[in-house]
């Protein structure tokens, strides 16, 4: 890395650190339990304008009634901390949570009516993440096997890794047991997609197209889920977005009060179980050890 680029990277990381400190003092956004829904489908790291772009193509009719809201968080762990806070204990107790996001390891599963960490047994080692179909399988099972007041289904797409960019998602992060999700500097090919985009090594259109492809991948499964799940009010939203240079911020650092990073889609639709699909994935009773959990977080850019 040249001296000029190194100086810019250092300045950017200093700036983002300042944004995060600001976000601990001043922030905004509405927790999901303050809104009305029966089923909440979280598409991890989905920008509002990305969803609008896909909706304009007309391939997903259930996206027609779309608005934007501001998430309470700018990163998944922060989203879980704020939305599953103690003040929402009664709501959480009547919620089934089906998660493809490894940050669920920080939660107390006993607080939920159903707690299914699909990422622990539905991981695809070749892809380096959890494909949407495995989360869909468990969401359908939750809908058919239980009677819960609310159901949250947390997909990992369109978050990295991008299936169109399989060789660009590696990054080294801090020890998840001590500083979970706090980046420790990486260089060269070890930089993640958003830092390589920041540094000018990946073109905007290439990143946007891969980002969009990941969103379409998960929306295909959302379509399948909505015809295999009963829901009077099913909402499609996200825990946070990704910044792409707004406020000189990239990716999704926690506690960053950047509007483009916290603005997410909010789509209200319905679901009807027409039984067009039978899920096949079953939970694995074998528990992952800490090294295996760390490997899965690293694949998502969170080691």
SVG drawing of the C-alpha trace seen along z (x, -y; Angstrom):
<svg xmlns="http://www.w3.org/2000/svg" viewBox="-54 -13 58 47">
<polyline fill="none" stroke="black" stroke-width="0.4" points="0.0,0.0 1.4,-3.4 2.0,-6.2 -0.9,-8.3 -3.4,-5.4 -2.2,-4.5 -2.8,-8.0 -6.3,-8.1 -7.2,-4.8 -6.0,-6.0 -7.9,-9.2 -11.1,-7.3 -10.8,-4.9 -10.3,-7.8 -13.3,-9.5 -15.5,-6.4 -14.4,-6.0 -15.6,-9.5 -19.0,-8.7 -19.3,-5.6 -18.5,-7.7 -21.1,-10.2 -23.6,-7.4 -23.3,-6.4 -24.4,-9.9 -26.8,-10.8 -28.7,-8.3 -32.2,-7.6 -34.4,-4.9 -37.4,-2.9 -37.3,0.6 -39.4,3.1 -41.7,3.9 -42.9,0.3 -44.5,1.2 -47.3,3.6 -46.4,7.0 -47.0,10.7 -44.0,11.9 -40.8,9.9 -38.5,10.9 -35.1,9.3 -32.8,9.2 -29.5,8.5 -27.7,5.3 -30.2,4.2 -30.3,0.6 -33.6,-1.0 -32.5,-2.2 -31.2,1.3 -34.7,2.7 -36.3,-0.1 -34.0,0.8 -35.0,4.4 -38.7,3.7 -38.7,1.5 -38.1,4.5 -41.5,5.9 -40.3,9.5 -41.5,9.4 -45.1,8.1 -45.1,8.3 -42.7,5.3 -45.2,2.8 -46.2,1.3 -42.7,0.1 -41.7,-2.7 -38.5,-3.4 -37.9,-3.6 -34.9,-4.2 -33.5,-1.2 -32.5,-1.5 -29.1,-0.2 -26.3,-0.2 -25.0,3.3 -26.6,6.7 -25.3,7.0 -26.4,3.5 -29.8,4.3 -30.3,7.3 -29.1,5.4 -31.7,2.6 -34.6,4.6 -34.4,7.4 -33.8,5.1 -35.3,5.9 -38.1,3.4 -39.5,5.7 -39.4,8.9 -43.1,9.6 -43.0,9.3 -39.8,11.4 -41.3,14.1 -44.0,14.5 -41.7,14.3 -40.2,17.2 -36.8,16.2 -35.2,18.1 -31.7,16.8 -29.2,17.2 -27.0,14.5 -24.2,15.7 -24.6,12.6 -27.6,14.5 -25.0,16.3 -25.0,13.2 -28.7,13.7 -30.4,15.7 -32.5,18.1 -34.6,19.0 -36.2,15.5 -37.9,16.5 -40.9,18.7 -38.7,20.5 -35.0,19.9 -33.6,21.5 -30.0,20.7 -30.0,22.1 -26.4,20.9 -25.1,23.4 -26.2,26.4 -27.2,25.0 -23.8,23.5 -22.4,24.0 -18.6,24.3 -18.0,24.0 -19.9,20.8 -18.7,19.4 -22.1,18.5 -25.7,19.7 -27.8,19.8 -31.4,18.5 -33.1,21.8 -31.9,23.2 -33.4,20.3 -36.6,20.6 -36.9,24.3 -36.7,23.5 -39.1,20.5 -41.7,22.7 -41.3,25.3 -41.7,22.6 -44.9,21.4 -46.4,24.8 -45.3,26.3 -46.1,23.5 -48.6,20.8 -46.6,17.7 -47.7,14.1 -44.8,13.0 -42.1,14.6 -38.8,13.1 -36.9,14.7 -33.4,13.3 -31.8,14.0 -28.2,13.2 -28.5,12.0 -27.9,9.5 -25.0,9.3 -21.6,10.5 -20.3,12.9 -21.7,12.0 -22.1,15.1 -21.0,13.2 -17.8,12.2 -16.7,15.4 -13.1,14.3 -13.6,10.8 -15.2,11.3 -12.2,12.3 -11.3,9.9 -9.6,10.4 -11.4,9.0 -10.9,9.0 -11.4,11.9 -15.2,12.4 -15.0,13.3 -13.5,9.9 -14.2,7.3 -16.9,8.9 -17.1,7.3 -14.4,4.7 -12.1,4.6 -8.4,5.0 -6.6,3.6 -6.2,5.9 -4.3,5.2 -4.2,6.3 -6.5,9.3 -7.5,9.5 -9.5,6.4 -13.3,6.9 -15.5,5.8 -16.4,2.5 -12.8,1.5 -11.7,2.5 -14.5,0.4 -13.5,-2.5 -9.9,-2.2 -10.9,-2.2 -10.0,1.4 -13.6,2.4 -15.9,0.4 -19.2,-0.9 -21.2,0.9 -19.5,4.3 -20.3,4.0 -23.8,2.8 -24.6,5.6 -23.3,8.3 -25.1,6.7 -28.3,6.7 -27.8,10.3 -27.6,11.3 -30.8,9.4 -32.6,11.2 -31.3,14.5 -33.0,14.0 -36.1,12.5 -36.7,15.6 -36.9,17.4 -39.1,14.8 -41.5,15.4 -41.4,19.1 -41.9,18.4 -44.9,16.2 -46.8,19.0 -45.9,21.4 -46.6,19.3 -49.8,17.8 -49.4,14.1 -51.9,11.3 -49.1,8.7 -45.8,9.9 -43.1,7.2 -39.9,7.3 -37.2,5.1 -33.6,5.1 -31.5,4.7 -29.3,2.0 -28.0,1.1 -24.5,0.6 -22.9,-2.8 -21.3,-3.3 -19.4,-6.5 -22.1,-8.6 -20.5,-10.6 -17.2,-9.0 -18.4,-5.7 -18.4,-2.2 -20.0,1.0 -21.8,1.0 -19.9,0.1 -22.0,0.2 -23.5,-3.0 -22.8,-5.0 -25.7,-7.6 -25.4,-7.7 -28.8,-8.1 -27.9,-5.9 -26.7,-3.2 -29.8,-3.3 -32.5,-3.8 -34.0,-0.5 -37.0,0.8 -40.4,1.5 -42.7,3.5 -46.0,4.8 -47.6,7.8 -49.4,11.0 -48.6,14.7 -50.8,17.8 -49.7,21.3 -50.6,23.1 -48.2,25.9 -46.3,25.7 -43.1,26.7 -42.0,29.1 -38.9,28.2 -36.2,30.8 -33.6,29.2 -33.7,30.4 -31.7,29.0 -28.4,30.7 -28.1,31.5 -24.3,31.3 -23.0,27.9 -20.3,25.9 -17.1,25.2 -15.8,21.6 -13.3,22.1 -16.1,23.2 -18.2,20.2 -15.2,17.9 -14.7,19.4 -18.3,18.7 -18.1,15.1 -14.8,14.7 -16.5,15.8 -19.0,13.0 -16.3,10.5 -16.6,10.5 -13.7,12.3"/>
</svg>
